[in-house]
Amino acid sequence: MGLIGHNGGPSLDGGRSWRTHCWRAARQALLPTLPIEVVRGRVRRAAELGLDYRTYASVRAQTGHDVVAFLFSSNALRATVVQPAAPADVAAKLAGVRAERLGLAVAPLSVPALALANPALDDCHPAPFALARWSEARDRIRAALGRLPRDGVILVGAHGLEAEWCAAGRLAGYLPAERYFGA
C-alpha cells in the first residue's frame, strides 16, 4: 500500500532503472489496443461528422461517448441579420453532417430567420448573450439540447466568448468555426 498522494510510480531507491522499465511496461499493457475494424469504423464516423479522426478520437476518449449532435452558433455559420443564410460552402458541409444539427441564433439575428434560411439545421434556439452570467448561459444551452446527452455534443463557434458556453453547458468540446469549416 502506497502513501497518500503517491502516484504508484517507481521508487527512487537503488535499482531505479529496472523498476522504471517494469512500471512503464505495466502501464503500456493497460492501454487498450483497438481492433482494426473498430478503428476503421471510427474513421468512417469521423468523416460522417465532418471531423478529422484525431479530433473525433480525442472527444470520444475524453467522454467515452459518440458525438450525437453539434451546436452551431450563427457566427460560426457566418449568418447575419442582413444575410441569414450560411455561405454555400458552409451550407454544403452542414448538409452532409450525419448527426443532429442545432443552431444558436446570436442576437440581433432571430431564431426564425436562422431556421428559415438554413434548412439543414434540425432546430434553432436563442444563443446566450455574449457576456451572460454563467447560469444564464448554462440554462440557454440546456434548453437548446433538450434531451440530448451533453457529453455527446460539440459546440462550433466563432468567438472566444462562445467557447465559454461549452464549459457552462458541460459539452463534449468546442471547435472554432475555421477549424471545422476551413478557412
matplotlib code that plots the C-alpha trace (Angstrom):
import matplotlib.pyplot as plt

x = [0.0, 1.4, 1.4, -1.4, -0.8, 1.6, 1.1, 2.2, 5.3, 8.7, 10.5, 13.8, 15.8, 18.6, 17.6, 15.5, 16.0, 14.7, 11.7, 11.0, 11.2, 8.7, 6.4, 6.3, 5.7, 2.8, 1.2, 1.5, -0.1, -3.1, -3.8, -6.3, -5.4, -8.4, -9.1, -8.5, -12.3, -13.1, -10.5, -11.9, -15.5, -14.4, -12.6, -15.8, -17.8, -15.4, -15.9, -19.7, -19.4, -17.1, -14.3, -10.8, -10.0, -7.8, -10.5, -13.1, -10.9, -10.0, -13.6, -14.5, -11.6, -12.4, -16.2, -16.4, -19.4, -20.0, -20.8, -24.6, -25.1, -23.5, -24.4, -23.5, -23.5, -24.9, -21.5, -19.8, -22.3, -21.5, -25.2, -26.1, -29.3, -28.6, -27.7, -29.1, -28.3, -24.9, -22.5, -22.7, -19.5, -20.7, -24.2, -22.9, -20.7, -23.6, -26.0, -23.5, -23.2, -24.8, -25.7, -28.3, -27.5, -28.7, -28.4, -27.9, -29.1, -26.8, -28.7, -29.7, -30.4, -33.7, -34.3, -37.0, -34.7, -31.8, -34.1, -35.8, -32.5, -30.7, -32.9, -30.0, -30.4, -32.7, -33.7, -32.7, -32.6, -31.6, -27.9, -26.8, -25.7, -22.0, -21.4, -24.2, -23.9, -22.7, -26.1, -27.9, -25.5, -25.9, -29.7, -29.8, -27.5, -29.5, -32.7, -31.2, -30.1, -33.4, -32.9, -29.6, -26.7, -24.4, -21.2, -22.2, -22.5, -19.8, -20.1, -18.8, -18.3, -16.5, -15.5, -13.7, -16.7, -18.7, -16.1, -17.3, -20.7, -19.1, -18.0, -21.2, -23.2, -20.7, -20.5, -18.1, -16.0, -15.6, -14.3, -13.5, -15.5, -12.4, -11.1, -14.5, -15.5, -12.0, -10.6]
y = [0.0, 3.4, 6.6, 9.1, 11.1, 8.6, 8.1, 4.5, 5.2, 3.5, 4.5, 6.4, 3.8, 1.6, -0.4, 2.5, 2.0, -1.6, -0.7, 2.2, -0.1, -2.6, 0.2, 1.6, -1.8, -2.4, 1.0, 0.3, -3.1, -1.4, 0.8, -0.8, -1.9, -1.5, -4.0, -2.6, -2.9, -0.6, 1.9, 1.8, 2.3, 5.3, 6.8, 6.4, 8.0, 10.9, 11.5, 11.4, 14.1, 16.2, 15.9, 14.8, 11.5, 13.0, 15.4, 12.7, 10.2, 12.8, 13.7, 10.0, 9.2, 12.1, 11.5, 7.8, 8.5, 9.1, 12.5, 12.7, 16.4, 19.8, 23.2, 25.8, 29.5, 31.8, 33.4, 30.1, 29.7, 33.3, 34.1, 37.7, 39.8, 41.0, 37.6, 34.9, 32.0, 30.4, 30.7, 27.8, 26.0, 26.1, 25.0, 22.1, 20.8, 21.4, 19.3, 16.4, 16.0, 12.8, 13.9, 16.3, 19.9, 22.7, 26.4, 29.1, 32.5, 35.2, 38.5, 40.5, 37.6, 35.9, 32.2, 32.1, 33.9, 31.5, 28.4, 29.5, 30.5, 27.3, 24.2, 21.8, 22.8, 20.4, 23.0, 26.5, 28.3, 31.6, 31.8, 33.0, 36.7, 37.2, 38.4, 36.5, 35.1, 31.5, 30.3, 32.0, 30.6, 27.1, 27.4, 28.5, 25.7, 23.1, 24.4, 24.1, 20.5, 19.2, 15.5, 15.2, 13.9, 16.9, 14.9, 13.9, 17.4, 19.6, 23.4, 25.1, 28.8, 31.8, 33.8, 33.2, 34.1, 31.4, 28.8, 29.6, 28.3, 24.8, 24.8, 26.3, 23.6, 20.9, 19.9, 17.4, 20.0, 23.3, 23.7, 27.1, 27.6, 28.0, 24.6, 22.9, 24.6, 25.5, 29.0]
z = [0.0, -1.0, 0.8, 0.4, -2.7, -4.2, -7.9, -7.9, -9.9, -9.3, -6.1, -6.3, -4.3, -5.9, -9.0, -10.2, -14.0, -13.8, -11.8, -14.1, -17.1, -15.4, -14.4, -17.9, -19.4, -17.0, -17.8, -21.5, -21.1, -19.5, -22.6, -24.9, -28.4, -30.7, -33.4, -36.9, -37.7, -34.7, -35.9, -39.5, -38.1, -36.1, -39.1, -41.1, -38.2, -38.0, -41.8, -41.3, -38.7, -40.8, -38.2, -38.6, -36.9, -34.2, -33.0, -33.1, -31.2, -28.6, -27.9, -27.7, -25.4, -23.1, -22.8, -23.6, -25.9, -29.5, -30.9, -31.4, -32.2, -33.0, -31.7, -34.4, -33.4, -36.1, -36.0, -36.9, -39.8, -40.9, -40.7, -40.1, -40.0, -43.5, -44.8, -42.5, -44.9, -44.4, -47.4, -49.9, -48.7, -45.1, -46.0, -48.1, -45.2, -42.8, -45.0, -45.1, -41.3, -40.1, -36.6, -35.1, -36.1, -33.8, -34.5, -31.9, -33.1, -31.7, -31.3, -33.2, -35.5, -34.7, -34.3, -37.1, -39.5, -38.8, -39.1, -42.4, -44.1, -43.1, -43.8, -42.9, -39.3, -37.4, -34.8, -33.7, -30.4, -29.0, -28.1, -24.7, -24.6, -25.1, -21.6, -19.9, -16.4, -16.2, -15.0, -17.8, -20.4, -18.9, -19.0, -22.6, -23.7, -21.8, -23.3, -26.8, -26.1, -24.8, -24.1, -25.9, -23.8, -23.1, -23.4, -26.9, -28.2, -29.8, -30.0, -33.1, -32.5, -34.0, -30.9, -27.7, -25.6, -27.3, -26.1, -22.6, -23.5, -23.9, -20.3, -19.0, -20.8, -19.9, -23.6, -25.1, -26.7, -28.6, -32.2, -33.7, -37.0, -39.1, -37.9, -38.6, -41.8, -43.1, -43.7]

ax = plt.figure().add_subplot(projection="3d")
ax.plot(x, y, z, "-o")
ax.set_aspect("equal")
plt.show()
